[in-house]
Amino acid sequence: MAWSQDDRFIGEFRDGLGFFVYPTKRFKTITIHAAWVRELTAEDRALGATLIGVLRRGTESWPNRRLMQARLESLYGATFRADVAKIGDKQLLSFHINVAHGDFLTGHPDTFHDAMNFLTEVLEHPRMADGQFPPDVVEQEKTLVKRQISAIINDKGQYALSRLLELVAEDQRFGLKKLGTHEEVNAVSAKDLTRYYRQVREKSPFLFTVVGDVDPETVRGGLPGAAAAASGRAVSGVHDLYIVWRGTGAGGRLASLESYRFQ
């Protein structure tokens, strides 16, 4: 199938909310990507890295990984992942869900709506115990983050590149590692992580992208509360970020490239 001339991202970044939709019939799935954008700092980076792991461990409706996975399987084998990324001096707390389009399934279920509900549950209704994240879950995720940090140190090539960036960017935030250090991770507590999560929800700009055969206005009307609450937020400084969508056609041809700025 040839690329349509109409294949392009539709959306904008304004007042703390980046909203982009790539409406296309090229795929039989719908991909949803959401991210909170944080300033990358030595004080908060370990909290962000740990928070991602805790949020994917359970919600109010599905309080453990097994139940979350069962819910995804009921959505015709939908896949979900959450991870922490770094772009320049920004830390992105990212969430991705991919689901089959209902038009290709028996009964034409509204899988996009169900996937949005799942994502909203993860972002807005994480599992809590006595008003905070369960301490045992937090400790388990801290152990996993420290293993990731050690894995980078043990990879000589990746570690050398990381150290080079640190030296070149000495005293600048874009030289910081996205996961933090063992000492910073050790200092994270369930209480501090819960406070940080609420701060992220209340103050962080939000990016939201959907790719698939969807109506942009329908998508906008179903944005998670985290997106609606982002209005008016800003990230200090001006930095170009790019959304790149590479198709599955011959040679992975570039279909669209859009840029937007954080003011």
C-alpha positions in Angstrom: 0.0 0.0 0.0 1.4 3.4 -1.0 1.6 6.2 1.5 -1.4 8.6 1.3 -0.6 12.2 0.8 -2.9 12.9 3.8 -0.7 10.8 6.2 0.4 13.3 8.7 0.3 14.2 12.4 -2.6 16.5 13.5 -2.2 18.4 16.7 -0.2 20.9 18.6 1.7 21.6 21.9 0.0 24.4 23.8 -0.3 25.4 27.5 1.4 22.3 28.8 -0.5 19.7 26.7 1.0 18.1 23.6 -1.8 16.5 21.6 -1.0 14.6 18.3 -3.0 12.2 16.3 -1.8 10.3 13.2 -5.1 9.2 11.5 -4.3 6.4 9.0 -5.9 3.2 7.7 -2.5 1.8 7.1 -2.4 -0.3 10.4 -4.8 -2.8 12.0 -3.8 -1.6 15.4 -4.1 1.6 17.4 -1.0 2.8 19.3 -1.3 5.2 22.2 1.6 7.0 23.8 1.4 9.2 26.8 4.2 10.9 28.8 4.7 13.3 31.6 7.6 15.7 31.0 9.9 16.5 33.9 13.0 18.6 34.3 15.9 16.2 34.7 17.5 16.9 38.1 19.8 14.9 40.4 17.2 15.4 43.1 14.3 13.8 41.3 15.6 11.4 38.6 15.7 8.4 40.9 12.1 9.1 42.0 11.0 9.2 38.3 12.8 6.0 37.5 11.2 4.2 40.5 7.7 5.7 39.9 7.5 4.2 36.4 8.0 0.7 37.8 5.5 1.1 40.7 2.8 2.4 38.3 3.0 -0.7 36.1 2.7 -3.0 39.1 -1.0 -2.4 39.9 -4.0 -0.1 40.0 -7.2 0.1 42.1 -9.1 -2.1 39.6 -6.2 -4.5 38.9 -3.9 -4.5 42.0 -1.1 -6.7 40.7 0.7 -7.5 37.5 -1.2 -10.7 36.9 -4.6 -9.0 36.9 -3.3 -6.2 34.7 -2.0 -8.7 32.2 -5.3 -10.6 32.3 -7.1 -7.3 31.5 -4.8 -6.7 28.6 -5.4 -10.2 27.3 -9.1 -9.6 27.4 -8.4 -6.6 25.1 -7.5 -9.1 22.3 -3.9 -9.3 23.4 -3.2 -5.6 23.9 0.4 -4.8 25.0 1.4 -2.2 27.5 4.7 -0.9 28.7 6.0 2.0 30.9 9.5 3.3 30.9 11.6 6.3 31.6 13.4 8.2 28.8 15.7 11.2 28.5 15.7 13.9 25.9 18.2 16.6 26.5 17.7 17.9 30.0 14.2 16.4 30.2 13.1 13.2 31.8 10.0 11.6 30.2 7.8 9.2 32.2 6.3 7.3 29.3 3.4 4.9 28.9 2.6 2.9 25.7 -0.4 0.7 24.8 -1.0 -1.1 21.5 -4.4 -2.7 20.8 -6.1 -4.3 17.8 -8.6 -2.0 15.9 -12.2 -3.1 16.6 -13.1 -3.0 12.9 -11.0 -6.2 12.4 -12.6 -8.1 15.3 -15.9 -10.0 15.6 -18.6 -7.7 16.8 -16.5 -4.6 16.2 -15.7 -3.8 19.9 -14.6 -0.3 20.8 -11.0 -1.4 21.7 -9.7 2.2 21.6 -12.1 3.2 24.3 -11.1 0.2 26.4 -7.4 0.9 25.9 -7.9 4.6 27.0 -9.7 3.4 30.1 -6.8 1.1 30.9 -4.3 3.9 30.5 -6.4 6.3 32.5 -6.5 3.7 35.3 -2.7 3.4 35.4 -2.1 7.2 35.3 -4.8 8.3 37.8 -5.7 5.3 40.0 -2.5 3.5 41.0 -2.6 0.9 43.8 -2.2 2.5 47.2 -2.1 1.2 50.8 -3.0 3.6 53.6 -2.7 6.6 51.3 0.7 5.8 49.8 2.4 3.4 47.5 2.9 -0.1 49.1 6.4 0.0 50.7 7.1 -3.6 49.6 6.4 -2.7 46.0 8.5 0.4 46.2 11.5 -1.6 47.6 11.1 -4.2 44.9 11.2 -1.6 42.2 14.2 0.2 43.7 16.1 -3.1 43.5 15.2 -3.4 39.8 16.3 0.2 39.1 19.6 -0.5 40.8 20.1 -3.6 38.7 19.5 -1.4 35.6 22.1 1.0 36.8 24.6 -1.8 37.4 23.9 -3.2 33.9 25.0 0.1 32.4 28.2 0.0 34.4 28.9 -3.5 33.3 28.4 -2.7 29.6 31.8 -1.1 28.8 30.7 0.5 25.6 27.5 2.1 27.0 29.3 3.1 30.2 32.1 4.8 28.2 29.5 6.8 26.2 27.7 7.7 29.3 30.8 8.9 31.1 31.8 10.9 28.0 28.5 12.7 28.0 28.9 13.4 31.7 32.4 14.9 31.2 31.4 17.0 28.1 28.3 18.2 29.9 29.9 18.8 33.2 27.6 20.9 35.6 24.8 20.8 33.0 21.6 18.9 33.4 21.6 17.2 30.0 24.7 15.3 31.2 22.8 13.6 34.0 21.9 9.9 33.8 18.1 9.2 33.6 18.0 6.6 36.3 20.1 8.2 38.9 22.7 6.5 41.2 22.5 3.7 43.7 22.7 6.2 46.5 19.8 8.2 45.1 17.6 5.2 44.6 18.4 3.9 48.1 17.1 7.2 49.5 13.6 6.8 47.9 10.8 6.0 50.3 7.2 5.1 49.8 6.2 8.4 51.3 8.5 10.5 49.2 7.5 8.6 46.0 3.8 9.2 46.7 4.4 12.9 47.2 6.4 13.0 44.0 3.7 11.2 42.0 1.1 13.8 43.2 3.5 16.6 42.2 3.9 15.0 38.8 0.2 14.8 38.2 -0.4 18.4 39.4 2.5 20.2 37.8 3.9 18.3 34.8 3.3 19.0 31.1 1.7 16.0 29.3 2.3 14.6 25.9 -0.3 12.4 24.2 0.0 10.7 20.8 -2.3 8.3 19.0 -1.5 6.5 15.7 -4.2 4.5 13.9 -7.6 4.7 12.2 -9.2 7.1 14.7 -11.0 10.4 14.6 -8.9 13.2 16.2 -11.9 14.8 17.7 -13.0 11.6 19.3 -9.5 11.1 20.7 -9.5 14.7 22.1 -12.8 14.1 23.8 -11.5 11.0 25.6 -8.2 12.4 26.9 -7.2 11.1 30.3 -7.7 13.5 33.2 -4.0 13.8 33.4 -4.0 15.5 30.0 -6.9 17.8 30.8 -5.2 18.9 34.1 -2.0 19.8 32.2 -3.4 23.0 30.8 -1.3 26.1 31.7 1.8 24.1 32.7 5.2 24.8 31.2 8.8 23.5 31.2 11.5 26.1 31.6 13.7 26.7 28.6 13.1 26.2 24.9 14.0 22.8 23.4 13.0 21.1 20.2 11.5 17.6 20.5 10.5 15.5 17.6 7.8 12.9 17.0 9.0 10.5 14.3 6.7 7.8 12.9 8.4 5.3 10.7 6.1 3.2 8.6 6.3 -0.6 8.0 6.5 -0.2 4.3 9.5 -0.6 2.0 12.7 0.6 3.7 10.7 1.9 6.7 10.0 5.1 4.8 9.6 8.2 6.9 5.9 9.2 6.9 5.9 12.3 9.0 8.1 14.5 11.1 6.7 17.1 13.4 8.5 19.3 15.9 7.2 21.3 18.9 8.7 23.5 21.5 8.5 23.6 25.3 8.1 27.3 26.2 
